[in-house]
Amino acid sequence: MSISKKSGSYDVIVVGAGAAGMMCAAVAGQAGKSVLLVDHASKLAEKIRISGGGRCNFTNLHATWQNFISDNPHFCRSALSRYSPQDFLNLVKRYRIAFHEKHKGQLFCDVSAEDIINMLRSECNAGQVSWAMPCKVLDIDRSPDGFVVTTEEKILMANNVVIATGGLSIPKIGATDFSYRIAKKFGLKVVEPRPALVPLTFEANDWAAFVSMAGISLEVDIETGSQKNKIVFREDLLFTHRGLSGPAILQISSYWQPKQSIFLNLLPEVALSTELIQAKTSSKKNLTNWLSAYLPLRLVEGLLAAHGFDGNLRIADMPDKRLQLLGEKINRWELIPNGTEGYRKAEVTRGGVDTRELSQQSMMSKKVPGLFFVGEAVDVTGWLGGFNFQWAWASGVAAGQGIAEQI
């Protein structure tokens, strides 16, 4: 798309045509504001397109401010309360998009993520939003009349600028640090970004015993943090050649800190030490055979070898202390990751523009009137399962309404 408005002056220029950017542009446009939506990509909303295995986990029915991480955790309450999952669902229903609920309130398109992209494009068109794609923004400056937006094609003017360019996750689809550079240029603080919702890795030597388990998946309890600030999720865990992945790991990765331990309970419904000791009087099986009734055989063999247990020993012949220790190793397995798979595999970026710099009602900078930040660019990171899209919708609407209410 090329710039589709002859005039180079707008009420608002939205930089970034993703989830938050399109939502903001649609709201402001439908309120009668002249809006230009600019994006450096040639393909619209690629992150929506690839999300949820191509079906877009577009919200979560249970989303509240408590499902989000931020250095300023209460900031997101206002936007999320004013634009709820039900509000977005009503929009989806109005466009007759077929959807279904999966795990724990996660909503997905029945057919394709393209349905959500087409809906947002239609909402923008209803607000007579102008488009500039592909069009790279080189710089943004203040002027006596608002903002000067310098693109590769031309110089544009706007009363307001909304930065909706996201974070650093998934660089192959065009992620950049543009939002952070603009924030810093205008004197706004940025909470240090890092990969979130990302697989965890381990030192090759430490993980050698578990490489053969790659592909094994099971439901676990996973924990990290201090005793006073403990975080626990129950989700599926996936073993990989380099470490651990799956929903359990993606969730905990947003809270995990370097050099910190994670704890896995591979049998969250079983007090294994008690079961093992009781089995001494009734079972003639060896350790491997007995445990394979609870866990995949390949996993049992790897765990026993890694923790120094002979799987051929009969349970009846083992001391209670050894059985107690084995139960503890499986019910509370301590591991220390050496890092993550990085932005290449991260679904989102934790950190971003410090929310203390922004109005929680409108997402506008307190220092720079007319400059807004929305979506993943901001230091608000949701859990896995549609929460980050809900933040995109809610923050985009908040900014759009803030612009619409300007006199």
C-alpha positions in Angstrom: 0.0 0.0 0.0 1.2 3.5 -0.7 0.2 6.7 1.0 -3.4 7.0 0.1 -4.0 10.6 1.2 -2.6 13.6 -0.7 -2.3 15.8 2.3 0.8 15.3 4.5 -1.0 16.5 7.7 -3.1 14.3 10.0 -4.7 14.4 13.4 -2.8 11.3 14.2 -0.1 9.1 12.7 0.0 5.5 14.1 3.4 3.9 13.5 2.9 0.1 13.5 0.0 -1.7 11.8 -0.2 -4.6 14.2 -2.9 -5.5 16.7 -2.6 -2.4 18.9 -1.9 0.0 16.1 -4.9 -1.0 14.0 -7.2 -1.0 17.0 -6.1 2.5 17.9 -6.4 3.8 14.3 -9.9 2.3 13.9 -11.2 3.9 17.1 -9.7 7.4 16.4 -10.8 7.2 12.8 -14.3 6.3 13.6 -14.4 9.2 16.0 -13.8 11.5 13.0 -10.1 12.0 13.3 -7.9 11.9 10.2 -5.6 9.0 10.7 -2.6 7.6 8.8 -1.4 4.1 9.7 2.3 3.5 8.7 4.2 0.2 8.7 7.6 -0.8 7.3 6.3 -4.3 6.4 4.8 -5.1 3.1 2.5 -7.7 4.7 -0.1 -6.6 7.2 -0.1 -7.8 10.8 2.3 -10.8 10.4 2.4 -11.4 14.1 -1.4 -11.9 14.2 -1.2 -14.1 11.2 1.3 -16.6 12.7 -0.2 -16.6 16.2 -2.0 -19.5 17.7 -0.7 -21.9 15.0 -2.3 -19.6 12.4 -5.7 -19.4 14.2 -4.9 -16.5 16.5 -5.5 -16.9 20.2 -7.2 -13.5 20.1 -8.2 -13.1 23.8 -8.7 -14.9 27.1 -12.1 -14.9 28.8 -10.5 -14.7 32.2 -8.1 -11.8 31.5 -7.6 -9.4 34.5 -4.8 -7.1 35.5 -3.3 -9.9 37.6 -2.4 -11.9 34.5 0.2 -9.2 33.5 3.7 -8.5 34.5 5.0 -4.9 34.9 7.4 -2.9 37.0 4.2 -0.9 37.7 1.6 -3.7 38.0 -1.5 -1.7 38.6 -1.0 0.5 35.5 -2.9 -1.8 33.1 -6.0 -2.0 35.2 -7.7 1.0 33.7 -7.4 0.1 30.1 -8.3 -3.6 30.7 -11.4 -2.7 32.7 -12.6 -0.3 30.1 -12.1 -2.7 27.2 -12.7 -6.3 28.3 -12.4 -9.6 26.5 -16.2 -9.5 26.1 -16.0 -6.2 24.3 -13.6 -7.7 21.8 -15.7 -10.9 21.5 -18.7 -8.7 20.7 -16.7 -7.2 17.8 -15.7 -10.7 16.6 -19.4 -11.8 16.7 -20.5 -8.7 14.8 -18.2 -9.8 12.0 -19.6 -13.4 12.3 -16.1 -14.9 12.8 -16.4 -18.5 14.0 -14.4 -19.2 17.1 -13.9 -21.8 19.8 -12.6 -21.9 23.4 -9.7 -24.2 24.1 -7.7 -24.4 27.3 -8.4 -22.1 30.3 -10.5 -19.4 28.5 -8.3 -19.2 25.4 -10.3 -18.2 22.3 -9.2 -19.1 18.8 -10.6 -18.6 15.3 -12.1 -21.7 13.8 -10.7 -21.0 10.4 -7.8 -18.6 10.3 -6.1 -15.6 11.9 -6.8 -13.8 8.6 -10.4 -13.4 9.9 -9.1 -11.1 12.7 -6.8 -9.2 10.3 -9.6 -8.6 7.9 -11.9 -7.5 10.7 -9.4 -4.9 11.9 -8.7 -3.7 8.4 -12.5 -3.3 7.9 -12.7 -1.4 11.2 -9.9 1.0 10.0 -11.7 1.4 6.6 -14.9 2.3 8.5 -12.9 5.1 10.0 -11.5 6.2 6.7 -7.9 5.4 7.9 -5.2 6.1 5.3 -2.4 3.5 4.9 1.3 3.7 4.1 2.8 0.3 3.6 5.6 -0.5 3.1 6.9 2.7 4.4 9.7 3.1 6.9 9.7 5.8 9.5 13.1 7.3 9.8 12.6 9.8 12.6 10.0 11.7 14.7 10.5 15.3 15.9 8.5 17.9 17.7 7.3 21.0 15.9 5.3 24.1 17.0 2.3 22.5 15.4 2.7 18.9 16.7 5.1 16.3 15.2 7.2 15.9 12.1 7.3 12.3 10.9 10.1 11.7 8.4 9.5 8.6 6.3 11.5 7.2 3.3 8.8 8.6 1.0 8.0 12.0 2.4 7.8 14.2 5.5 4.5 14.1 7.3 2.9 16.3 10.0 0.6 15.1 12.8 -1.0 16.5 15.9 -0.5 13.2 17.6 1.8 10.2 17.1 1.1 6.7 18.4 4.0 4.3 18.6 2.7 0.7 18.1 5.8 -1.0 16.8 6.0 -3.7 19.4 9.1 -5.2 21.0 12.1 -7.3 19.9 10.5 -10.7 19.7 10.5 -12.7 16.4 13.0 -10.5 14.5 12.4 -12.5 11.3 9.1 -10.8 10.8 10.5 -7.4 11.3 10.7 -6.7 15.0 13.0 -3.7 15.9 13.8 -1.5 18.9 12.1 1.6 17.2 9.7 2.1 20.1 12.5 2.2 22.7 14.6 4.6 20.5 11.8 7.0 20.2 10.9 6.9 23.9 14.5 7.6 24.8 14.8 10.4 22.3 11.9 12.2 24.0 13.3 11.6 27.4 11.1 8.7 28.5 12.5 5.8 30.6 12.6 2.3 29.3 12.5 -0.8 31.5 15.2 -3.1 30.1 13.7 -5.4 27.5 14.2 -9.2 27.6 12.7 -12.2 25.9 9.5 -13.6 27.5 7.2 -16.6 26.8 10.4 -18.3 25.6 12.0 -21.8 25.9 14.7 -22.2 28.5 18.1 -23.7 27.8 20.8 -25.5 29.8 24.6 -26.1 29.5 25.2 -28.8 27.0 27.1 -31.0 29.5 24.4 -30.6 32.1 21.7 -31.5 29.6 23.4 -34.4 27.9 21.5 -37.0 30.0 18.2 -35.5 28.9 18.7 -35.0 25.1 17.2 -38.5 24.5 14.0 -37.3 26.1 13.3 -34.7 23.4 9.7 -34.8 22.3 8.3 -36.0 25.6 5.4 -33.9 27.0 3.5 -34.1 30.3 1.6 -31.9 32.6 3.6 -30.5 35.5 3.6 -28.0 38.3 6.5 -25.5 37.6 7.8 -23.0 40.2 10.3 -20.2 40.5 11.0 -17.2 42.7 11.6 -16.8 46.4 9.5 -18.3 49.2 7.8 -14.9 49.7 7.4 -14.3 46.0 6.8 -17.8 44.6 5.2 -18.2 41.1 3.6 -21.6 40.2 1.9 -22.7 37.0 0.3 -26.1 36.1 0.8 -26.5 32.4 2.3 -29.0 29.8 6.1 -29.3 29.7 8.0 -30.3 26.6 11.6 -31.7 26.5 13.8 -30.4 23.7 17.3 -31.2 22.6 18.6 -27.9 24.1 16.4 -27.7 27.2 12.7 -27.3 28.1 9.7 -25.7 26.3 5.9 -26.0 26.3 3.3 -23.8 28.0 4.8 -24.5 31.5 8.2 -23.2 30.5 6.9 -20.3 28.4 4.8 -19.1 31.4 7.6 -19.4 34.0 10.1 -17.8 31.6 8.5 -14.4 32.0 9.3 -14.6 35.8 12.5 -16.5 35.8 15.7 -14.5 36.5 19.2 -15.6 35.3 21.0 -18.0 37.7 17.6 -18.7 39.5 16.4 -22.2 39.9 13.2 -23.6 38.6 11.4 -26.5 40.3 9.4 -29.2 38.4 6.8 -31.5 40.0 6.5 -34.2 37.3 3.6 -35.8 39.2 1.6 -33.0 40.7 -1.2 -35.3 41.8 1.0 -38.0 43.4 2.9 -37.9 46.7 5.6 -40.1 45.2 7.7 -40.7 48.3 4.7 -42.1 50.2 3.6 -44.2 47.2 7.1 -45.7 46.8 7.5 -46.6 50.4 4.0 -48.2 50.6 4.8 -50.2 47.4 7.7 -51.9 49.2 5.3 -54.3 50.9 3.1 -55.1 47.9 5.1 -54.8 44.7 7.7 -57.1 43.2 8.6 -54.7 40.4 11.8 -53.0 39.9 12.1 -49.2 39.9 11.9 -48.7 36.2 8.8 -50.9 35.7 7.0 -49.5 38.7 7.6 -45.8 37.7 6.6 -46.4 34.1 3.0 -46.8 35.3 3.2 -43.1 36.2 5.6 -41.6 33.6 6.8 -42.4 30.1 9.4 -45.1 30.0 12.0 -43.0 28.2 11.6 -40.3 30.8 11.8 -42.8 33.7 15.0 -44.3 32.4 16.6 -40.8 31.9 15.6 -39.5 35.3 16.8 -42.6 37.2 20.2 -42.5 35.4 20.5 -38.7 35.9 19.8 -38.9 39.6 22.0 -42.0 40.2 19.4 -44.7 40.7 19.6 -48.2 39.4 16.4 -48.9 37.6 16.8 -52.7 37.9 16.6 -52.7 41.7 13.4 -54.0 43.2 11.5 -51.5 45.2 11.2 -54.0 48.0 15.0 -54.2 48.3 15.5 -50.4 48.6 15.9 -48.4 51.9 13.2 -46.0 52.7 15.6 -43.1 52.6 16.5 -43.8 49.0 12.8 -44.1 48.0 12.1 -40.8 49.9 14.9 -39.1 47.9 13.7 -40.4 44.6 10.2 -39.2 45.3 11.6 -35.8 46.2 13.6 -35.7 42.9 10.5 -36.3 40.9 8.1 -34.2 42.9 10.5 -31.3 43.2 13.2 -31.5 40.6 15.5 -28.5 40.8 17.1 -27.2 37.6 19.1 -24.0 36.8 18.8 -22.9 33.2 21.7 -21.1 31.6 19.5 -18.9 29.5 16.7 -18.7 27.0 16.3 -19.3 23.2 16.2 -15.5 22.9 14.1 -13.2 20.9 14.2 -15.6 17.9 11.8 -18.0 19.8 10.2 -15.5 22.3 6.5 -14.9 21.7 6.7 -11.4 23.4 9.2 -9.0 24.9 9.1 -8.2 28.6 9.9 -4.6 29.6 9.5 -1.6 27.3 8.5 2.0 27.8 8.1 2.6 31.6 4.4 2.9 32.3 5.1 5.6 35.0 5.8 7.9 32.0 2.3 7.3 30.6 -1.3 8.2 31.4 -3.1 5.0 32.3 -6.3 6.4 30.9 -5.0 7.4 27.4 -1.5 5.8 27.1 -0.1 9.3 26.3 3.3 10.5 27.5 3.1 12.7 30.6 6.1 14.6 29.4 5.3 14.9 25.7 1.6 15.7 25.0 0.4 14.0 21.8 2.9 11.1 22.0 1.4 7.7 22.8 2.7 4.2 23.3 0.6 1.1 23.0 0.7 -2.7 23.0 4.0 -4.6 23.4 6.1 -1.4 23.2 4.9 -0.8 26.8 6.2 -2.5 29.9 3.1 -4.7 30.2 3.5 -8.4 29.5 0.7 -10.9 29.6 0.7 -14.6 30.4 0.5 -17.2 27.6 -3.0 -17.7 26.3 -4.4 -14.7 24.6 -3.6 -12.1 27.3 -1.1 -10.1 25.2 -3.6 -9.7 22.4 -6.2 -8.4 25.0 -3.6 -5.9 26.1 -3.1 -4.8 22.5 -6.8 -4.3 22.0 -7.3 -2.5 25.4 -4.3 -0.2 25.1 -5.1 0.6 21.5 -8.7 1.5 22.4 -7.5 3.6 25.3 -5.2 5.6 23.1 -7.8 5.9 20.3 -10.4 7.2 22.8 -7.8 9.6 24.3 -7.2 11.1 20.9 -10.9 11.1 20.0 -11.7 13.1 23.2 -9.2 15.9 22.3 -10.8 19.3 21.5 
